[in-house]
Amino acid sequence: MTEEVRKILVVDDEPDVASMLTLLLTSQGYAVISAGDGQEALEKARTGRPDLILLDIMLPKMDGYKVARMLKFDEKFRHIPIIMLTAKIQDKDRAMGLEMGADAYVSKPFNTPELLTLIKDTLANKKK
C-alpha cells in the first residue's frame, strides 16, 4: 500500500516566500496549496482539508492569530496542526501564537532542515 501524500497549506502574503516554500515542500513529496491572505487561508483550510498549515502572522484581511484561533475553535478543523512561520520574533508574539492554537512557532529567516524536520515530526504525531 502506498503512503498517502500529505497536503500542506502555505499561507504567506510574500509571493517569493510562498513560492520558495511550495518548491521546498513539493520537492519533499508534499502536496501544497497556498493562500496569500487570512481570509483565503480560512477558506482553503476549510475546503482543502490540509494535513498541516504553515501560517504567517502579518497578513492582509485577517492576521494569522485570528486564522489560527478560528480554526482551533472549530470542531471540524481543530485537529489540523498549525506552524506559525513569521518575522515576528519577540517572546510576546510567540506566546500569543501558541495561545491562539499554533502547535509550533518558527521565526523567519528559518533553518530549512529544522523546518522540514518539524513538519515531518508534526505530521507523524498528528492524530489520523
Backbone as XML, in Angstrom:
<?xml version="1.0"?>
<chain id="A" units="angstrom">
  <residue number="1" name="MET">
    <atom name="N" x="0.849" y="-1.192" z="0.000"/>
    <atom name="CA" x="0.000" y="0.000" z="0.000"/>
    <atom name="C" x="0.884" y="1.242" z="0.000"/>
  </residue>
  <residue number="2" name="THR">
    <atom name="N" x="0.590" y="2.180" z="-0.868"/>
    <atom name="CA" x="1.400" y="3.397" z="-0.931"/>
    <atom name="C" x="0.943" y="4.378" z="0.141"/>
  </residue>
  <residue number="3" name="GLU">
    <atom name="N" x="1.911" y="5.119" z="0.647"/>
    <atom name="CA" x="1.615" y="6.108" z="1.675"/>
    <atom name="C" x="0.895" y="7.295" z="1.036"/>
  </residue>
  <residue number="4" name="GLU">
    <atom name="N" x="-0.103" y="7.804" z="1.731"/>
    <atom name="CA" x="-0.839" y="8.935" z="1.172"/>
    <atom name="C" x="0.035" y="10.189" z="1.151"/>
  </residue>
  <residue number="5" name="VAL">
    <atom name="N" x="-0.201" y="11.027" z="0.170"/>
    <atom name="CA" x="0.529" y="12.288" z="0.063"/>
    <atom name="C" x="-0.091" y="13.265" z="1.061"/>
  </residue>
  <residue number="6" name="ARG">
    <atom name="N" x="0.753" y="13.846" z="1.893"/>
    <atom name="CA" x="0.271" y="14.817" z="2.876"/>
    <atom name="C" x="0.129" y="16.174" z="2.216"/>
  </residue>
  <residue number="7" name="LYS">
    <atom name="N" x="-0.935" y="16.884" z="2.583"/>
    <atom name="CA" x="-1.237" y="18.181" z="1.992"/>
    <atom name="C" x="-0.924" y="19.293" z="2.992"/>
  </residue>
  <residue number="8" name="ILE">
    <atom name="N" x="-0.173" y="20.274" z="2.541"/>
    <atom name="CA" x="0.209" y="21.396" z="3.404"/>
    <atom name="C" x="-0.313" y="22.695" z="2.800"/>
  </residue>
  <residue number="9" name="LEU">
    <atom name="N" x="-0.972" y="23.477" z="3.643"/>
    <atom name="CA" x="-1.442" y="24.808" z="3.239"/>
    <atom name="C" x="-0.381" y="25.819" z="3.653"/>
  </residue>
  <residue number="10" name="VAL">
    <atom name="N" x="0.180" y="26.528" z="2.671"/>
    <atom name="CA" x="1.183" y="27.567" z="2.913"/>
    <atom name="C" x="0.473" y="28.912" z="2.839"/>
  </residue>
  <residue number="11" name="VAL">
    <atom name="N" x="0.531" y="29.672" z="3.929"/>
    <atom name="CA" x="-0.130" y="30.980" z="3.970"/>
    <atom name="C" x="0.918" y="32.060" z="4.192"/>
  </residue>
  <residue number="12" name="ASP">
    <atom name="N" x="1.165" y="32.846" z="3.145"/>
    <atom name="CA" x="2.131" y="33.944" z="3.239"/>
    <atom name="C" x="1.782" y="34.977" z="2.184"/>
  </residue>
  <residue number="13" name="ASP">
    <atom name="N" x="1.814" y="36.264" z="2.556"/>
    <atom name="CA" x="1.480" y="37.319" z="1.599"/>
    <atom name="C" x="2.679" y="37.746" z="0.763"/>
  </residue>
  <residue number="14" name="GLU">
    <atom name="N" x="3.846" y="37.169" z="1.034"/>
    <atom name="CA" x="5.033" y="37.451" z="0.223"/>
    <atom name="C" x="5.148" y="36.364" z="-0.838"/>
  </residue>
  <residue number="15" name="PRO">
    <atom name="N" x="4.886" y="36.688" z="-2.110"/>
    <atom name="CA" x="4.922" y="35.659" z="-3.160"/>
    <atom name="C" x="6.240" y="34.886" z="-3.221"/>
  </residue>
  <residue number="16" name="ASP">
    <atom name="N" x="7.365" y="35.568" z="-2.977"/>
    <atom name="CA" x="8.669" y="34.886" z="-3.024"/>
    <atom name="C" x="8.769" y="33.813" z="-1.945"/>
  </residue>
  <residue number="17" name="VAL">
    <atom name="N" x="8.314" y="34.148" z="-0.758"/>
    <atom name="CA" x="8.358" y="33.186" z="0.351"/>
    <atom name="C" x="7.413" y="32.021" z="0.059"/>
  </residue>
  <residue number="18" name="ALA">
    <atom name="N" x="6.215" y="32.332" z="-0.388"/>
    <atom name="CA" x="5.226" y="31.291" z="-0.692"/>
    <atom name="C" x="5.742" y="30.345" z="-1.774"/>
  </residue>
  <residue number="19" name="SER">
    <atom name="N" x="6.328" y="30.892" z="-2.842"/>
    <atom name="CA" x="6.791" y="30.014" z="-3.918"/>
    <atom name="C" x="8.021" y="29.209" z="-3.495"/>
  </residue>
  <residue number="20" name="MET">
    <atom name="N" x="8.896" y="29.811" z="-2.682"/>
    <atom name="CA" x="10.062" y="29.078" z="-2.183"/>
    <atom name="C" x="9.610" y="27.920" z="-1.293"/>
  </residue>
  <residue number="21" name="LEU">
    <atom name="N" x="8.654" y="28.176" z="-0.404"/>
    <atom name="CA" x="8.140" y="27.106" z="0.462"/>
    <atom name="C" x="7.436" y="26.026" z="-0.365"/>
  </residue>
  <residue number="22" name="THR">
    <atom name="N" x="6.687" y="26.444" z="-1.372"/>
    <atom name="CA" x="5.992" y="25.487" z="-2.238"/>
    <atom name="C" x="7.002" y="24.576" z="-2.940"/>
  </residue>
  <residue number="23" name="LEU">
    <atom name="N" x="8.056" y="25.163" z="-3.500"/>
    <atom name="CA" x="9.103" y="24.370" z="-4.157"/>
    <atom name="C" x="9.765" y="23.413" z="-3.172"/>
  </residue>
  <residue number="24" name="LEU">
    <atom name="N" x="10.105" y="23.925" z="-2.014"/>
    <atom name="CA" x="10.757" y="23.117" z="-0.983"/>
    <atom name="C" x="9.876" y="21.925" z="-0.589"/>
  </residue>
  <residue number="25" name="LEU">
    <atom name="N" x="8.612" y="22.197" z="-0.317"/>
    <atom name="CA" x="7.711" y="21.145" z="0.157"/>
    <atom name="C" x="7.365" y="20.136" z="-0.932"/>
  </residue>
  <residue number="26" name="THR">
    <atom name="N" x="7.149" y="20.609" z="-2.160"/>
    <atom name="CA" x="6.847" y="19.660" z="-3.242"/>
    <atom name="C" x="8.060" y="18.784" z="-3.528"/>
  </residue>
  <residue number="27" name="SER">
    <atom name="N" x="9.266" y="19.325" z="-3.359"/>
    <atom name="CA" x="10.475" y="18.523" z="-3.574"/>
    <atom name="C" x="10.599" y="17.425" z="-2.509"/>
  </residue>
  <residue number="28" name="GLN">
    <atom name="N" x="9.905" y="17.602" z="-1.399"/>
    <atom name="CA" x="9.907" y="16.607" z="-0.321"/>
    <atom name="C" x="8.718" y="15.648" z="-0.423"/>
  </residue>
  <residue number="29" name="GLY">
    <atom name="N" x="7.923" y="15.802" z="-1.492"/>
    <atom name="CA" x="6.822" y="14.882" z="-1.714"/>
    <atom name="C" x="5.473" y="15.308" z="-1.143"/>
  </residue>
  <residue number="30" name="TYR">
    <atom name="N" x="5.389" y="16.551" z="-0.675"/>
    <atom name="CA" x="4.113" y="17.037" z="-0.144"/>
    <atom name="C" x="3.296" y="17.694" z="-1.259"/>
  </residue>
  <residue number="31" name="ALA">
    <atom name="N" x="1.981" y="17.619" z="-1.119"/>
    <atom name="CA" x="1.098" y="18.399" z="-1.990"/>
    <atom name="C" x="0.930" y="19.748" z="-1.306"/>
  </residue>
  <residue number="32" name="VAL">
    <atom name="N" x="0.948" y="20.830" z="-2.070"/>
    <atom name="CA" x="0.883" y="22.170" z="-1.472"/>
    <atom name="C" x="-0.271" y="22.965" z="-2.066"/>
  </residue>
  <residue number="33" name="ILE">
    <atom name="N" x="-1.029" y="23.592" z="-1.159"/>
    <atom name="CA" x="-1.995" y="24.599" z="-1.577"/>
    <atom name="C" x="-1.550" y="25.880" z="-0.884"/>
  </residue>
  <residue number="34" name="SER">
    <atom name="N" x="-1.847" y="27.022" z="-1.484"/>
    <atom name="CA" x="-1.362" y="28.249" z="-0.865"/>
    <atom name="C" x="-2.434" y="29.321" z="-0.836"/>
  </residue>
  <residue number="35" name="ALA">
    <atom name="N" x="-2.229" y="30.249" z="0.093"/>
    <atom name="CA" x="-3.135" y="31.381" z="0.260"/>
    <atom name="C" x="-2.289" y="32.612" z="0.557"/>
  </residue>
  <residue number="36" name="GLY">
    <atom name="N" x="-2.763" y="33.771" z="0.084"/>
    <atom name="CA" x="-1.995" y="35.000" z="0.247"/>
    <atom name="C" x="-2.541" y="35.958" z="1.286"/>
  </residue>
  <residue number="37" name="ASP">
    <atom name="N" x="-3.688" y="35.622" z="1.886"/>
    <atom name="CA" x="-4.227" y="36.471" z="2.958"/>
    <atom name="C" x="-5.016" y="35.594" z="3.938"/>
  </residue>
  <residue number="38" name="GLY">
    <atom name="N" x="-5.382" y="36.190" z="5.053"/>
    <atom name="CA" x="-6.051" y="35.434" z="6.110"/>
    <atom name="C" x="-7.401" y="34.866" z="5.717"/>
  </residue>
  <residue number="39" name="GLN">
    <atom name="N" x="-8.166" y="35.652" z="4.986"/>
    <atom name="CA" x="-9.500" y="35.197" z="4.573"/>
    <atom name="C" x="-9.391" y="33.989" z="3.653"/>
  </residue>
  <residue number="40" name="GLU">
    <atom name="N" x="-8.490" y="34.081" z="2.681"/>
    <atom name="CA" x="-8.272" y="32.977" z="1.747"/>
    <atom name="C" x="-7.741" y="31.743" z="2.496"/>
  </residue>
  <residue number="41" name="ALA">
    <atom name="N" x="-6.903" y="31.983" z="3.497"/>
    <atom name="CA" x="-6.363" y="30.877" z="4.297"/>
    <atom name="C" x="-7.483" y="30.102" z="4.979"/>
  </residue>
  <residue number="42" name="LEU">
    <atom name="N" x="-8.424" y="30.820" z="5.571"/>
    <atom name="CA" x="-9.556" y="30.161" z="6.231"/>
    <atom name="C" x="-10.368" y="29.350" z="5.231"/>
  </residue>
  <residue number="43" name="GLU">
    <atom name="N" x="-10.671" y="29.945" z="4.089"/>
    <atom name="CA" x="-11.460" y="29.253" z="3.064"/>
    <atom name="C" x="-10.741" y="27.999" z="2.576"/>
  </residue>
  <residue number="44" name="LYS">
    <atom name="N" x="-9.442" y="28.118" z="2.297"/>
    <atom name="CA" x="-8.696" y="26.974" z="1.778"/>
    <atom name="C" x="-8.499" y="25.898" z="2.847"/>
  </residue>
  <residue number="45" name="ALA">
    <atom name="N" x="-8.373" y="26.307" z="4.107"/>
    <atom name="CA" x="-8.258" y="25.315" z="5.182"/>
    <atom name="C" x="-9.558" y="24.522" z="5.285"/>
  </residue>
  <residue number="46" name="ARG">
    <atom name="N" x="-10.664" y="25.205" z="5.125"/>
    <atom name="CA" x="-11.968" y="24.549" z="5.253"/>
    <atom name="C" x="-12.312" y="23.676" z="4.047"/>
  </residue>
  <residue number="47" name="THR">
    <atom name="N" x="-11.921" y="24.108" z="2.849"/>
    <atom name="CA" x="-12.269" y="23.336" z="1.655"/>
    <atom name="C" x="-11.179" y="22.348" z="1.266"/>
  </residue>
  <residue number="48" name="GLY">
    <atom name="N" x="-9.923" y="22.715" z="1.483"/>
    <atom name="CA" x="-8.806" y="21.872" z="1.058"/>
    <atom name="C" x="-8.428" y="20.788" z="2.034"/>
  </residue>
  <residue number="49" name="ARG">
    <atom name="N" x="-8.890" y="20.909" z="3.275"/>
    <atom name="CA" x="-8.589" y="19.920" z="4.311"/>
    <atom name="C" x="-7.101" y="19.541" z="4.371"/>
  </residue>
  <residue number="50" name="PRO">
    <atom name="N" x="-6.230" y="20.528" z="4.618"/>
    <atom name="CA" x="-4.796" y="20.215" z="4.666"/>
    <atom name="C" x="-4.451" y="19.379" z="5.903"/>
  </residue>
  <residue number="51" name="ASP">
    <atom name="N" x="-3.322" y="18.684" z="5.821"/>
    <atom name="CA" x="-2.833" y="17.903" z="6.963"/>
    <atom name="C" x="-2.048" y="18.786" z="7.925"/>
  </residue>
  <residue number="52" name="LEU">
    <atom name="N" x="-1.601" y="19.952" z="7.419"/>
    <atom name="CA" x="-0.808" y="20.874" z="8.232"/>
    <atom name="C" x="-0.882" y="22.249" z="7.581"/>
  </residue>
  <residue number="53" name="ILE">
    <atom name="N" x="-0.760" y="23.294" z="8.405"/>
    <atom name="CA" x="-0.782" y="24.670" z="7.884"/>
    <atom name="C" x="0.481" y="25.394" z="8.332"/>
  </residue>
  <residue number="54" name="LEU">
    <atom name="N" x="1.184" y="25.989" z="7.361"/>
    <atom name="CA" x="2.298" y="26.904" z="7.656"/>
    <atom name="C" x="1.698" y="28.288" z="7.539"/>
  </residue>
  <residue number="55" name="LEU">
    <atom name="N" x="1.639" y="29.011" z="8.642"/>
    <atom name="CA" x="0.864" y="30.240" z="8.708"/>
    <atom name="C" x="1.694" y="31.453" z="9.112"/>
  </residue>
  <residue number="56" name="ASP">
    <atom name="N" x="1.730" y="32.448" z="8.238"/>
    <atom name="CA" x="2.376" y="33.716" z="8.564"/>
    <atom name="C" x="1.429" y="34.479" z="9.496"/>
  </residue>
  <residue number="57" name="ILE">
    <atom name="N" x="1.941" y="35.423" z="10.260"/>
    <atom name="CA" x="1.084" y="36.202" z="11.159"/>
    <atom name="C" x="0.618" y="37.493" z="10.502"/>
  </residue>
  <residue number="58" name="MET">
    <atom name="N" x="1.568" y="38.218" z="9.910"/>
    <atom name="CA" x="1.218" y="39.516" z="9.326"/>
    <atom name="C" x="0.657" y="39.309" z="7.929"/>
  </residue>
  <residue number="59" name="LEU">
    <atom name="N" x="-0.673" y="39.281" z="7.844"/>
    <atom name="CA" x="-1.365" y="39.013" z="6.589"/>
    <atom name="C" x="-2.429" y="40.070" z="6.323"/>
  </residue>
  <residue number="60" name="PRO">
    <atom name="N" x="-2.731" y="40.315" z="5.050"/>
    <atom name="CA" x="-3.860" y="41.210" z="4.745"/>
    <atom name="C" x="-5.194" y="40.536" z="5.108"/>
  </residue>
  <residue number="61" name="LYS">
    <atom name="N" x="-6.209" y="41.333" z="5.286"/>
    <atom name="CA" x="-7.598" y="40.926" z="5.555"/>
    <atom name="C" x="-7.836" y="40.336" z="6.937"/>
  </residue>
  <residue number="62" name="MET">
    <atom name="N" x="-6.972" y="39.433" z="7.387"/>
    <atom name="CA" x="-7.133" y="38.821" z="8.708"/>
    <atom name="C" x="-5.766" y="38.277" z="9.115"/>
  </residue>
  <residue number="63" name="ASP">
    <atom name="N" x="-5.288" y="38.627" z="10.309"/>
    <atom name="CA" x="-3.949" y="38.168" z="10.680"/>
    <atom name="C" x="-3.935" y="36.680" z="11.040"/>
  </residue>
  <residue number="64" name="GLY">
    <atom name="N" x="-2.724" y="36.134" z="11.087"/>
    <atom name="CA" x="-2.546" y="34.710" z="11.358"/>
    <atom name="C" x="-3.066" y="34.285" z="12.714"/>
  </residue>
  <residue number="65" name="TYR">
    <atom name="N" x="-2.988" y="35.181" z="13.700"/>
    <atom name="CA" x="-3.519" y="34.846" z="15.031"/>
    <atom name="C" x="-5.011" y="34.520" z="14.939"/>
  </residue>
  <residue number="66" name="LYS">
    <atom name="N" x="-5.731" y="35.369" z="14.219"/>
    <atom name="CA" x="-7.177" y="35.202" z="14.099"/>
    <atom name="C" x="-7.519" y="33.931" z="13.311"/>
  </residue>
  <residue number="67" name="VAL">
    <atom name="N" x="-6.769" y="33.688" z="12.235"/>
    <atom name="CA" x="-6.976" y="32.476" z="11.432"/>
    <atom name="C" x="-6.796" y="31.242" z="12.324"/>
  </residue>
  <residue number="68" name="ALA">
    <atom name="N" x="-5.699" y="31.221" z="13.081"/>
    <atom name="CA" x="-5.422" y="30.074" z="13.955"/>
    <atom name="C" x="-6.540" y="29.891" z="14.978"/>
  </residue>
  <residue number="69" name="ARG">
    <atom name="N" x="-6.950" y="30.984" z="15.592"/>
    <atom name="CA" x="-7.986" y="30.899" z="16.617"/>
    <atom name="C" x="-9.302" y="30.379" z="16.034"/>
  </residue>
  <residue number="70" name="MET">
    <atom name="N" x="-9.667" y="30.883" z="14.864"/>
    <atom name="CA" x="-10.936" y="30.453" z="14.255"/>
    <atom name="C" x="-10.903" y="28.970" z="13.889"/>
  </residue>
  <residue number="71" name="LEU">
    <atom name="N" x="-9.765" y="28.489" z="13.430"/>
    <atom name="CA" x="-9.667" y="27.068" z="13.085"/>
    <atom name="C" x="-9.635" y="26.195" z="14.331"/>
  </residue>
  <residue number="72" name="LYS">
    <atom name="N" x="-8.907" y="26.630" z="15.352"/>
    <atom name="CA" x="-8.772" y="25.816" z="16.564"/>
    <atom name="C" x="-10.056" y="25.765" z="17.386"/>
  </residue>
  <residue number="73" name="PHE">
    <atom name="N" x="-10.925" y="26.766" z="17.219"/>
    <atom name="CA" x="-12.188" y="26.752" z="17.958"/>
    <atom name="C" x="-13.299" y="26.051" z="17.178"/>
  </residue>
  <residue number="74" name="ASP">
    <atom name="N" x="-12.973" y="25.581" z="15.980"/>
    <atom name="CA" x="-13.957" y="24.885" z="15.145"/>
    <atom name="C" x="-13.696" y="23.383" z="15.267"/>
  </residue>
  <residue number="75" name="GLU">
    <atom name="N" x="-14.670" y="22.669" z="15.755"/>
    <atom name="CA" x="-14.555" y="21.234" z="15.992"/>
    <atom name="C" x="-14.042" y="20.466" z="14.761"/>
  </residue>
  <residue number="76" name="LYS">
    <atom name="N" x="-14.455" y="20.883" z="13.566"/>
    <atom name="CA" x="-14.079" y="20.165" z="12.335"/>
    <atom name="C" x="-12.624" y="20.383" z="11.923"/>
  </residue>
  <residue number="77" name="PHE">
    <atom name="N" x="-12.007" y="21.457" z="12.422"/>
    <atom name="CA" x="-10.658" y="21.795" z="11.942"/>
    <atom name="C" x="-9.611" y="21.887" z="13.043"/>
  </residue>
  <residue number="78" name="ARG">
    <atom name="N" x="-10.002" y="21.719" z="14.285"/>
    <atom name="CA" x="-9.067" y="21.902" z="15.405"/>
    <atom name="C" x="-7.918" y="20.905" z="15.385"/>
  </residue>
  <residue number="79" name="HIS">
    <atom name="N" x="-8.095" y="19.775" z="14.693"/>
    <atom name="CA" x="-7.052" y="18.745" z="14.642"/>
    <atom name="C" x="-5.905" y="19.088" z="13.689"/>
  </residue>
  <residue number="80" name="ILE">
    <atom name="N" x="-6.097" y="20.105" z="12.834"/>
    <atom name="CA" x="-5.056" y="20.442" z="11.854"/>
    <atom name="C" x="-3.909" y="21.173" z="12.569"/>
  </residue>
  <residue number="81" name="PRO">
    <atom name="N" x="-2.705" y="20.603" z="12.542"/>
    <atom name="CA" x="-1.581" y="21.292" z="13.186"/>
    <atom name="C" x="-1.242" y="22.588" z="12.451"/>
  </residue>
  <residue number="82" name="ILE">
    <atom name="N" x="-0.906" y="23.607" z="13.218"/>
    <atom name="CA" x="-0.530" y="24.902" z="12.656"/>
    <atom name="C" x="0.881" y="25.250" z="13.115"/>
  </residue>
  <residue number="83" name="ILE">
    <atom name="N" x="1.746" y="25.517" z="12.148"/>
    <atom name="CA" x="3.093" y="26.011" z="12.453"/>
    <atom name="C" x="3.118" y="27.461" z="12.001"/>
  </residue>
  <residue number="84" name="MET">
    <atom name="N" x="3.276" y="28.364" z="12.949"/>
    <atom name="CA" x="3.382" y="29.779" z="12.589"/>
    <atom name="C" x="4.801" y="30.029" z="12.122"/>
  </residue>
  <residue number="85" name="LEU">
    <atom name="N" x="4.913" y="30.627" z="10.947"/>
    <atom name="CA" x="6.196" y="30.913" z="10.319"/>
    <atom name="C" x="6.210" y="32.412" z="10.056"/>
  </residue>
  <residue number="86" name="THR">
    <atom name="N" x="6.965" y="33.145" z="10.865"/>
    <atom name="CA" x="6.798" y="34.592" z="10.869"/>
    <atom name="C" x="8.075" y="35.366" z="11.163"/>
  </residue>
  <residue number="87" name="ALA">
    <atom name="N" x="8.065" y="36.626" z="10.775"/>
    <atom name="CA" x="9.176" y="37.526" z="11.088"/>
    <atom name="C" x="9.030" y="38.113" z="12.495"/>
  </residue>
  <residue number="88" name="LYS">
    <atom name="N" x="7.876" y="37.892" z="13.118"/>
    <atom name="CA" x="7.658" y="38.418" z="14.473"/>
    <atom name="C" x="8.384" y="37.502" z="15.463"/>
  </residue>
  <residue number="89" name="ILE">
    <atom name="N" x="9.467" y="38.047" z="16.074"/>
    <atom name="CA" x="10.346" y="37.179" z="16.864"/>
    <atom name="C" x="10.326" y="37.459" z="18.366"/>
  </residue>
  <residue number="90" name="GLN">
    <atom name="N" x="9.530" y="38.402" z="18.802"/>
    <atom name="CA" x="9.521" y="38.702" z="20.229"/>
    <atom name="C" x="8.792" y="37.612" z="21.015"/>
  </residue>
  <residue number="91" name="ASP">
    <atom name="N" x="9.178" y="37.452" z="22.276"/>
    <atom name="CA" x="8.563" y="36.427" z="23.125"/>
    <atom name="C" x="7.053" y="36.588" z="23.210"/>
  </residue>
  <residue number="92" name="LYS">
    <atom name="N" x="6.582" y="37.848" z="23.269"/>
    <atom name="CA" x="5.136" y="38.067" z="23.381"/>
    <atom name="C" x="4.406" y="37.592" z="22.122"/>
  </residue>
  <residue number="93" name="ASP">
    <atom name="N" x="5.054" y="37.716" z="20.960"/>
    <atom name="CA" x="4.456" y="37.235" z="19.708"/>
    <atom name="C" x="4.365" y="35.706" z="19.721"/>
  </residue>
  <residue number="94" name="ARG">
    <atom name="N" x="5.438" y="35.075" z="20.163"/>
    <atom name="CA" x="5.477" y="33.610" z="20.253"/>
    <atom name="C" x="4.399" y="33.128" z="21.228"/>
  </residue>
  <residue number="95" name="ALA">
    <atom name="N" x="4.316" y="33.777" z="22.383"/>
    <atom name="CA" x="3.316" y="33.391" z="23.392"/>
    <atom name="C" x="1.905" y="33.545" z="22.830"/>
  </residue>
  <residue number="96" name="MET">
    <atom name="N" x="1.669" y="34.639" z="22.124"/>
    <atom name="CA" x="0.355" y="34.887" z="21.535"/>
    <atom name="C" x="0.034" y="33.817" z="20.492"/>
  </residue>
  <residue number="97" name="GLY">
    <atom name="N" x="1.000" y="33.475" z="19.655"/>
    <atom name="CA" x="0.799" y="32.450" z="18.631"/>
    <atom name="C" x="0.421" y="31.110" z="19.241"/>
  </residue>
  <residue number="98" name="LEU">
    <atom name="N" x="1.134" y="30.721" z="20.281"/>
    <atom name="CA" x="0.849" y="29.439" z="20.930"/>
    <atom name="C" x="-0.497" y="29.493" z="21.651"/>
  </residue>
  <residue number="99" name="GLU">
    <atom name="N" x="-0.801" y="30.643" z="22.218"/>
    <atom name="CA" x="-2.088" y="30.819" z="22.905"/>
    <atom name="C" x="-3.261" y="30.721" z="21.922"/>
  </residue>
  <residue number="100" name="MET">
    <atom name="N" x="-3.056" y="31.186" z="20.700"/>
    <atom name="CA" x="-4.113" y="31.164" z="19.683"/>
    <atom name="C" x="-4.268" y="29.787" z="19.044"/>
  </residue>
  <residue number="101" name="GLY">
    <atom name="N" x="-3.407" y="28.856" z="19.420"/>
    <atom name="CA" x="-3.581" y="27.497" z="18.933"/>
    <atom name="C" x="-2.476" y="26.950" z="18.053"/>
  </residue>
  <residue number="102" name="ALA">
    <atom name="N" x="-1.421" y="27.730" z="17.814"/>
    <atom name="CA" x="-0.322" y="27.210" z="16.996"/>
    <atom name="C" x="0.344" y="26.044" z="17.720"/>
  </residue>
  <residue number="103" name="ASP">
    <atom name="N" x="0.716" y="25.030" z="16.962"/>
    <atom name="CA" x="1.398" y="23.876" z="17.534"/>
    <atom name="C" x="2.898" y="24.136" z="17.635"/>
  </residue>
  <residue number="104" name="ALA">
    <atom name="N" x="3.389" y="25.049" z="16.795"/>
    <atom name="CA" x="4.809" y="25.414" z="16.824"/>
    <atom name="C" x="4.934" y="26.828" z="16.270"/>
  </residue>
  <residue number="105" name="TYR">
    <atom name="N" x="6.065" y="27.458" z="16.570"/>
    <atom name="CA" x="6.293" y="28.849" z="16.180"/>
    <atom name="C" x="7.721" y="28.941" z="15.666"/>
  </residue>
  <residue number="106" name="VAL">
    <atom name="N" x="7.877" y="29.307" z="14.394"/>
    <atom name="CA" x="9.194" y="29.369" z="13.771"/>
    <atom name="C" x="9.424" y="30.784" z="13.245"/>
  </residue>
  <residue number="107" name="SER">
    <atom name="N" x="10.587" y="31.337" z="13.565"/>
    <atom name="CA" x="10.920" y="32.691" z="13.122"/>
    <atom name="C" x="11.597" y="32.667" z="11.758"/>
  </residue>
  <residue number="108" name="LYS">
    <atom name="N" x="11.288" y="33.697" z="10.947"/>
    <atom name="CA" x="11.994" y="33.903" z="9.676"/>
    <atom name="C" x="13.195" y="34.784" z="9.972"/>
  </residue>
  <residue number="109" name="PRO">
    <atom name="N" x="14.303" y="34.637" z="9.295"/>
    <atom name="CA" x="14.563" y="33.556" z="8.345"/>
    <atom name="C" x="14.703" y="32.231" z="9.099"/>
  </residue>
  <residue number="110" name="PHE">
    <atom name="N" x="14.187" y="31.164" z="8.512"/>
    <atom name="CA" x="14.179" y="29.876" z="9.188"/>
    <atom name="C" x="15.297" y="28.980" z="8.674"/>
  </residue>
  <residue number="111" name="ASN">
    <atom name="N" x="15.617" y="27.977" z="9.465"/>
    <atom name="CA" x="16.597" y="26.969" z="9.105"/>
    <atom name="C" x="15.832" y="25.877" z="8.356"/>
  </residue>
  <residue number="112" name="THR">
    <atom name="N" x="16.108" y="25.695" z="7.070"/>
    <atom name="CA" x="15.346" y="24.775" z="6.227"/>
    <atom name="C" x="15.324" y="23.337" z="6.757"/>
  </residue>
  <residue number="113" name="PRO">
    <atom name="N" x="16.480" y="22.725" z="7.075"/>
    <atom name="CA" x="16.416" y="21.349" z="7.592"/>
    <atom name="C" x="15.599" y="21.247" z="8.891"/>
  </residue>
  <residue number="114" name="GLU">
    <atom name="N" x="15.728" y="22.249" z="9.759"/>
    <atom name="CA" x="14.959" y="22.227" z="11.012"/>
    <atom name="C" x="13.467" y="22.339" z="10.734"/>
  </residue>
  <residue number="115" name="LEU">
    <atom name="N" x="13.092" y="23.201" z="9.786"/>
    <atom name="CA" x="11.677" y="23.353" z="9.447"/>
    <atom name="C" x="11.127" y="22.043" z="8.873"/>
  </residue>
  <residue number="116" name="LEU">
    <atom name="N" x="11.875" y="21.413" z="7.969"/>
    <atom name="CA" x="11.419" y="20.154" z="7.378"/>
    <atom name="C" x="11.272" y="19.056" z="8.434"/>
  </residue>
  <residue number="117" name="THR">
    <atom name="N" x="12.199" y="19.016" z="9.381"/>
    <atom name="CA" x="12.108" y="18.037" z="10.468"/>
    <atom name="C" x="10.886" y="18.314" z="11.330"/>
  </residue>
  <residue number="118" name="LEU">
    <atom name="N" x="10.648" y="19.582" z="11.627"/>
    <atom name="CA" x="9.479" y="19.965" z="12.427"/>
    <atom name="C" x="8.181" y="19.552" z="11.713"/>
  </residue>
  <residue number="119" name="ILE">
    <atom name="N" x="8.112" y="19.812" z="10.416"/>
    <atom name="CA" x="6.923" y="19.438" z="9.640"/>
    <atom name="C" x="6.725" y="17.920" z="9.681"/>
  </residue>
  <residue number="120" name="LYS">
    <atom name="N" x="7.806" y="17.186" z="9.419"/>
    <atom name="CA" x="7.738" y="15.718" z="9.402"/>
    <atom name="C" x="7.294" y="15.181" z="10.772"/>
  </residue>
  <residue number="121" name="ASP">
    <atom name="N" x="7.908" y="15.706" z="11.839"/>
    <atom name="CA" x="7.570" y="15.255" z="13.198"/>
    <atom name="C" x="6.125" y="15.607" z="13.558"/>
  </residue>
  <residue number="122" name="THR">
    <atom name="N" x="5.712" y="16.816" z="13.190"/>
    <atom name="CA" x="4.346" y="17.248" z="13.498"/>
    <atom name="C" x="3.332" y="16.371" z="12.780"/>
  </residue>
  <residue number="123" name="LEU">
    <atom name="N" x="3.595" y="16.055" z="11.522"/>
    <atom name="CA" x="2.691" y="15.180" z="10.771"/>
    <atom name="C" x="2.689" y="13.767" z="11.338"/>
  </residue>
  <residue number="124" name="ALA">
    <atom name="N" x="3.856" y="13.297" z="11.779"/>
    <atom name="CA" x="3.957" y="11.938" z="12.345"/>
    <atom name="C" x="3.166" y="11.838" z="13.646"/>
  </residue>
  <residue number="125" name="ASN">
    <atom name="N" x="3.126" y="12.939" z="14.403"/>
    <atom name="CA" x="2.436" y="12.933" z="15.690"/>
    <atom name="C" x="0.964" y="13.266" z="15.576"/>
  </residue>
  <residue number="126" name="LYS">
    <atom name="N" x="0.552" y="13.699" z="14.379"/>
    <atom name="CA" x="-0.841" y="14.103" z="14.183"/>
    <atom name="C" x="-1.764" y="12.897" z="14.282"/>
  </residue>
  <residue number="127" name="LYS">
    <atom name="N" x="-2.850" y="13.083" z="14.953"/>
    <atom name="CA" x="-3.846" y="12.022" z="15.059"/>
    <atom name="C" x="-4.510" y="11.847" z="13.701"/>
  </residue>
  <residue number="128" name="LYS">
    <atom name="N" x="-4.598" y="10.631" z="13.287"/>
    <atom name="CA" x="-5.266" y="10.321" z="11.998"/>
    <atom name="C" x="-6.767" y="10.468" z="12.148"/>
  </residue>
</chain>
